[in-house]
Amino acid sequence: MNALPNVSLWRMPWPAPLGACAATLGDRVLRLQDEPGAILKALYRFDQLEAGTHNRACHLWQTAPYAPLEFNGADGVARVRHDALTLMLYSRQWALALAVLAPVAGIAPRSLLFFDRHGHLLHQLHVPDGTAGMAFEELVCAMLHPDQRQLPLPQPPMGDVEVAHLDLPALEQSWSVLREPQEFDALLRRYGVRRLRAYRQVRDKFARAVSLDSVPALLALAAARQTPVRMCCGNRGSVQSFEGPVSLPVWQGGSLCIRQPGVRFSLNMREVASVWRVRKPAADSIVTSIELFDGEDQRVLTLSGASGYGRLELPSWRALLADSLLPPEA
């Protein structure tokens, strides 16, 4: 990636919050070495961390110890599982790591930020005050990049290439015989089709659009009934999930927010372009999820039922869907 001198960074149309960090590089913000694996392996020293995954519409924060971190250097994937938290970190998508020492554009001090090569924030880790003494400072010093005057210039994103003609009957047949929902991504790659295009073309028994109002209705009803749900917020470099009962969501401006011990969730409904009910085979049953997409056809949030009897959906989740899903607006 090309680099620009720090003095001219403010003139560039950098994505937020990278632009704010670039403006204070070498002062409030320090660049770390491009070794995400080494940074992740060093997280064992922290008693607690706040993990945050972001995309255009959704933000999910959870507090948990990082002791159970599992890192596979071969595929660059780190896994964290602790109580209600499940986190998958795809470090090969990470192109830049920054450490925030003092508040910058609403970012708390003692934070680690990880960006992709396009300058988009993928994942954020915050060390709460009083946690692990000087461990954060020691980690930053050990991983400090030799150049604190310039940052890589973000690269423009390139669209995914899709096949011109989709064999829809074959896609639906293959969809019907899936053994696990996790096989769905490989199915889409095999047919050369993006997720949302597939949803738009298959029959309603596989996927159908629902009203945007279904989302606040579903979360409010889940809170009222104390029905456990799974909220999965992700991007190309980080996928983070919370599973369990949720508190009553509240509106803050155009965002739907949930605040409860150890969890902060925010969904900007103005950035949500479509909502889909999706059904996929799993073992001897069908698993139903609600998937939200932004205006660039990127999936920003998935809502599904919490784990029940093995791989079966809980009846409470199916009842929740039946009572909250609304038809799309005409």
N, C-alpha and C positions, 0 to 999 in steps of 0.2 A: 504493500500500500504506500502511496505517496505521503509525504509529510509536509506540513506548512509551519512556518515560524509562528510562535505563540502570539506575536504582536498583531498578526493579521487574522487570527481565528474569529474574532468577534464579527468580522465582515461576512463570514461564511454562513449559509443557511443550515447550520448544524441542527440535528434533531435535539429537542429538549429531553432529558436534562444535560446531554453531553455538551451543548454550547455553554451552559452556565459553568460546568466543570472546567472546560477548556479555558475560560476567561480567568480562572484562579489557579491554573496549573502551576505547581511549584510553590504554592503558598498554602491555601486551604485544601488543595487537592494534589495528590501525588500519584504518578503513574507507576504501576507495578509491572514486573516482568511478565512476559507472555507465556506463563507456565501455569495454567489453571489447575492442572493436576496437583502441583506442589502446594498451591494455595489451599485447595480442598483438603488435602491430607493434613494440613496444619491446623484444621479447625477443631481437632480433638481437644485442644487446650482450653476451649471455651466452655464454661458451665452451661450457658444458655445463649441462644442466638435467635434473632427475629429474621425469618426467611420471607422474602417477598418476591412474587412473580408478577410480571406486568405484561400487558399488551395494550392495544389501542383503547379498549373499552373496560377492561377488567383489572382489578388489583386485589391480590389475596396475600395477606400477611398472617403468619403464624409464629408462635414462640415455642421453641422446643430445644432440648439438648441435641448436640450433633455427635454424640458418642457412637450411635449406630451407623454412621456414614460408611458406605461401602463404595469403593472406587475401583473400577476396572480400567486400567490404563490401555488395554488393547482396543477397546471400543470408545474410550473417553467418556464413559457414562458413570455418574455417581448416583447412588440410591440412598435415600433416607426414609426410614419407616419408624414412626414413634407415635403411639396412641392414634390420634385422629389425623396426623400428618403423614402424607406420602409425597415424596419429592424425587423427581427424576431430572438430573442435570446433564445436558448434552454438551460437554465442554469443548468439543470440536467446533461448535458453532460460535464459541467465544473468541473474539479477536482483540479485546482490550479490557484490562482490569484497572480500576482506579480505587484509591483509598481516600475517603473524605475525612479530614481532620477537624474541620470546623463547619458550622452550618452553611450550606450552599443551596439556594433555590428550594428551600423546604426539605432538603435532605439532611437527616440528622448526622451529627459527628459520629466517628467510629463506625463508619459504614464502608462496605466493600461493594463496588458496582461492577457489573460485567456486561459488556456491550458486544454486539455482533459487528461484522465488517461494514454494515450499513449505518452504524452509529445508533442503533436502537438498543435501549436498555432491556436486557433479558432477565437478569436476576439481581437481587439486592440482598445483602446480609448486613444486619445491624447488631453491634455488640452493645447490650444495655450497659448503662453506667454502673460501675462497681463490679462488673463481671471479669473475673480472671486477671485482676490487677493490671500489669503492663503487657499482657499477652498480645493485645492488639498492636501496640507500638512495636513490640518485638517482631511480630509478623510483618509489619510494613517495612521495617528496617531490613529484614532478611530478604524480602522480595522486591526491594526498590529497583526501579528501572534506571539505568545510567543516564538517560536523557529526560530531563524534567522541563524542557522548553518547547517541545512540540508533540503533537499527537497525530496518529494516522488520519488521513483524510477519508471520511466515509465514502464508500463506493455506492453508486446507484444500484438499486435492486433490479433484478431481471425476472420477468414473469416466467411461470412454469409453462413448459411446452406440452400441449395436449394433442391427442389424436383428433383429426378432423371428423372422422366417422366413428361413432360409438356403437358397438354391437350390443344394443340394449337387452335383447332377450338372453344373450349369453351372460351379460353382467348380472341380470336378475337371477338366473339359474345358479351362478356361482355364489351369489349373495345368499341364496336359500340354503346352501349346503355348508356354509361356514360352521366350523366346530367351536370357535371362540371369537368374541368380539375383537380380540387383539389381532386377528388375522385380517381385519378389514383394510388396514392401511396397505398391506401387501396386495390385496385384491385391487385396490384403486391403482396402484403402480402397475400391476399386470395389464390393466386395461387402458392405461395412459390417460386417466381422467381425474380431474380435481374433485374433491369431496362435494362441493356445493353443486357442481354441474350434474353429478350423479344423482343427488337428491332431487334436483329439479326435473329429471327425466324419468326416474323410476316411478312405478305405480304407488299409490297411497299406502298400500299394505307394507311397503318398505320405508318410505319417508314421505311426510307431507308437511306443508307449511302450517303454522298456527299463528295466532295473533301475538304481537309483541306484549300485549297486556297479560298474556298467559304467564309470563315470568314473575312479575310482582304478585300475581294471584297465587301462583304455586308456592312461592316462598312464604307468603303470609299464611297460607293455609297449613303449610308444613310446620310453621312456628306454633300456630294455634293448636294443632293436633299433636305436636311434639313427635312428628314423623321424621326419623333420621333421613338425611339426604347426603349425597356426595356432590360437592362442588369442585370442578376441575378447571383451573385457569392455566393457560399455557401459551407458549410461543415456540419457535424453532429450537431454542436453547434451554428451555426450562418448562417443566410441567409440574404443577403443584396442586395437591388435592386435600380437601378437608372432608371428613366423613363424620356425621353425627347430627344430633338435634341442633336447630338454629334458633336464635332469638328473633323476635319480631323485626322485620326490616323497616327502616325509616327512610324517608326521602330527604336528601340534602341537595337542593338545587335539582339538577336533572339526574342525579345519581341515586341508586338504590343501595343502602348501606346496612351492614350487619356488624354489630359490635358486641362481643362477648369475651369472657376470659380466654386469652391466648389466641384470639382470632379477630382479624379486621378484614372486612370484605367490602369492596365498592364496585358497583357496576354502573357505568355511564350509559343510560338507555338511549341517549341521543346519538351514540356511536353504534348502536345495534341496528342493523339493516333488516335482518330476517331471523326467524326462530323456527326450528324444525323438530318434529317428533320423529325419531328414528328407531327402527326395530332391527335387531340383529340376533341370529341364533346363538345360543350358549348351552352346551350340553344338551339336555332334553327340554329346554324351555326357550322362550324368547325374552331378550333383555331390551327394555325401552329406555331411551335417553332423550333429553331435550338439549338441542345444540343451537348456540347463538353465533351469528356471523356479523362481521362489520361490513362497511361499504366497499371494502376491497376484497370481499369474499373470503376473508380469513376467519377461521373459527376462534372465538374469544372465550367461550365458556361452555362447559358441558355439565348438565344436571342429570343425576341418575339416582337410583335407589341405593341405600346403604346395603352392605352385605347381609344376606339373610341366611337361609338354610343352605349352606354350601354355596352353589352358584345360582340358586333360584332367587328371583326377586321377591321381596316381601309383599304380601297382599296390601299392606298399608300404602306402599308406593304406587301400586296400580290404582288404588282407590283415589289417591291424591291426584293422579293424572286425569282420571275420569271426571273429577269435580272441579278442576282448575283450567284445563286446556280450552281455549276459545278459538273459534274459526277465524281465519285471516280476514282482515277488513276488506270490504269490497273495493 
